[in-house]
Amino acid sequence: MSLINDLHWRYATKKMTGEKVSQDKIEYILEAARLAPSSSGLQPYEIFVISNPTLLEKLKPYSFNQEQITQCSHLLVWAAWDSYSLEKIEKEFNYILSERGLPLTQMDDYKKLLWGMYEPLGAEWHAIHTAKQAYISFSMAIAAAAEQKVDATPMEGFDPQAYDQILGMKEKGLKTAVILPIGYRDSGNDWNENLKKVRRPMDQLVTEME
């Protein structure tokens, strides 16, 4: 039940102290994000770790001036592929096969099958699908942060286009999907700290179909 206790502990922190999170905790959180499942194992996203105060100040106006952007220890930014391509799919599968010591031709049929499904769905579907994969990794990072007693504030309240421009995402073939300031709560000064955690009751959330 440790994870459940950790998730009860965490909340969307509204004020942070600016205290730095140790490198070992950062690496732990990122490793959890790296190990997240993704569709076909493609991991169609990258994670950017930002701690430069000047850059954080530059991003703050495009994050609805939320204080956590500049009060956090690190800002984690998930940027998803702007689209799939056969070249990208082949690159990722070839890496998987190389790591497993298997012939690079082993998954040729599956590569063609997957691209045959994805190609006609179009750029908008591609962008939505890659962002969904990024969110899976994002959720794992939140849970890992809670386990490490590091506060985190999931954020969709920002201007993705501005982030893309400031961080040079377009040149990398990426689009900013979601962001996560991490740090430590400003205990006693955060209005959200002691509010009761409220979620829908299990019987209103879960339907068992036997």
C-alpha positions in Angstrom: 0.0 0.0 0.0 3.0 2.3 0.0 2.2 3.7 -3.5 -1.4 4.5 -2.3 -0.1 6.3 0.7 2.3 8.3 -1.5 -0.6 9.3 -3.8 -2.6 10.3 -0.8 0.3 12.5 0.3 0.7 14.3 -3.1 -1.3 17.1 -4.3 -1.1 19.8 -7.0 1.4 22.1 -5.2 0.6 25.7 -5.7 3.6 27.3 -3.9 7.1 25.9 -3.9 10.2 26.9 -1.9 12.8 26.9 -4.7 14.8 24.3 -2.8 16.7 22.1 -5.2 15.8 18.4 -5.6 18.9 16.2 -5.4 20.2 14.7 -8.6 19.6 11.1 -7.4 15.9 11.9 -7.0 15.7 13.6 -10.4 17.3 10.6 -12.0 14.9 8.3 -10.2 11.9 10.3 -11.4 13.2 10.3 -15.0 14.0 6.6 -14.9 10.4 5.9 -13.9 9.3 8.1 -16.9 11.7 6.3 -19.2 10.4 2.9 -18.1 6.7 3.8 -18.9 4.9 1.6 -21.4 4.1 3.1 -24.8 2.3 1.8 -27.9 4.5 -0.7 -29.7 7.4 0.4 -27.5 8.1 3.4 -29.7 8.3 6.1 -27.0 7.3 8.9 -29.4 8.4 11.7 -27.2 11.3 13.3 -25.4 11.6 14.8 -21.9 13.4 18.2 -21.3 14.7 19.0 -17.9 14.9 22.8 -17.3 16.5 24.3 -14.3 18.0 27.5 -15.8 16.3 30.4 -13.9 16.5 32.8 -16.9 14.8 30.3 -19.1 12.2 29.5 -16.5 11.4 33.3 -16.2 11.1 33.4 -20.0 8.5 30.5 -19.9 6.5 31.9 -17.0 4.4 34.4 -19.0 3.4 31.6 -21.3 2.3 29.5 -18.4 -0.4 31.9 -17.2 2.2 33.4 -14.8 1.9 30.4 -12.5 4.4 30.8 -9.7 5.5 27.2 -9.7 7.4 27.7 -13.0 10.0 29.9 -11.3 9.7 28.5 -7.8 10.3 24.9 -8.8 13.6 23.1 -8.6 13.2 21.6 -12.2 10.6 21.9 -14.9 10.0 18.7 -16.8 8.6 19.2 -20.3 7.3 16.3 -22.3 7.4 17.0 -26.1 5.8 14.5 -28.4 6.7 13.7 -32.0 4.8 16.0 -34.3 4.0 12.9 -36.5 4.9 9.3 -37.2 6.9 8.2 -40.2 8.2 4.9 -41.5 11.8 6.2 -40.9 11.0 7.0 -37.2 9.3 3.7 -36.7 12.2 1.8 -38.3 14.8 3.6 -36.2 13.1 2.8 -32.9 12.5 -0.9 -33.9 16.0 -1.3 -35.1 17.3 0.0 -31.7 15.1 -2.5 -29.9 16.3 -5.4 -32.1 19.9 -4.4 -31.7 19.6 -4.2 -27.9 18.0 -7.7 -27.9 20.7 -9.1 -30.2 18.1 -9.9 -33.0 18.4 -9.5 -36.8 17.2 -6.0 -37.9 14.8 -7.8 -40.4 13.0 -9.5 -37.5 10.2 -7.0 -37.4 9.9 -6.0 -41.0 6.4 -7.2 -41.4 5.2 -5.5 -38.2 6.9 -2.2 -39.3 5.0 -2.3 -42.6 1.7 -3.3 -40.8 2.0 -0.5 -38.3 2.9 2.2 -40.8 0.1 1.0 -43.1 -2.3 1.6 -40.2 -0.8 5.0 -39.1 0.0 6.7 -42.4 -3.6 7.2 -43.7 -4.8 8.5 -40.3 -3.1 11.8 -40.9 -1.0 14.4 -39.0 -3.7 15.4 -36.5 -4.2 11.8 -35.4 -0.5 11.3 -35.2 0.0 14.3 -32.9 -2.8 13.3 -30.6 -1.6 9.7 -30.4 2.0 10.7 -29.6 0.8 13.1 -27.0 -1.2 10.3 -25.4 2.0 8.2 -25.1 3.8 11.2 -23.5 1.0 11.4 -20.9 1.6 7.8 -19.8 5.3 8.6 -19.1 4.2 11.8 -17.4 1.9 10.0 -15.0 4.7 7.6 -14.1 6.9 10.6 -13.2 4.2 12.0 -10.9 3.9 8.7 -9.0 7.7 8.4 -8.7 8.0 12.0 -7.5 5.4 11.2 -4.8 7.3 8.1 -3.8 10.4 10.3 -3.3 8.4 12.9 -1.4 9.1 15.4 -4.2 6.2 17.7 -5.0 4.9 18.0 -8.5 2.2 20.1 -10.2 0.8 18.6 -13.4 0.1 21.5 -15.8 -1.8 21.9 -19.1 -2.2 25.6 -18.5 0.5 26.9 -20.8 0.9 28.1 -24.4 2.3 25.1 -26.3 3.1 27.1 -29.4 5.1 29.6 -27.3 7.0 26.8 -25.6 7.7 25.2 -28.9 9.2 28.4 -30.2 11.3 29.2 -27.1 12.6 25.7 -26.7 13.1 25.1 -30.5 10.8 22.1 -30.6 9.8 22.5 -34.3 13.4 22.0 -35.4 13.4 18.8 -33.4 10.2 17.5 -35.0 8.4 17.8 -31.6 5.4 19.5 -30.0 5.2 20.4 -26.3 2.5 18.1 -24.8 2.5 18.6 -21.0 4.7 20.1 -18.3 5.6 19.2 -14.7 7.3 21.6 -12.2 8.8 19.6 -9.4 10.3 20.8 -6.1 9.1 21.2 -2.5 5.9 22.6 -1.1 6.1 25.9 0.7 4.4 24.4 3.8 2.1 26.8 5.6 1.9 29.2 2.6 0.3 27.0 0.1 -3.5 27.3 0.3 -4.0 23.9 -1.3 -1.7 22.0 1.1 -4.2 21.0 3.8 -7.4 20.7 1.7 -9.0 17.3 1.8 -8.1 15.2 -1.2 -11.4 14.5 -3.0 -11.9 11.9 -5.7 -15.1 10.2 -6.8 -16.1 7.2 -4.7 -15.0 3.8 -6.2 -18.6 2.8 -6.9 -19.1 5.9 -9.0 -15.8 5.5 -10.9 -15.5 1.8 -11.5 -18.0 -0.5 -13.1 -17.4 -4.2 -12.9 -18.7 -6.2 -15.8 -18.8 -9.9 -15.1 
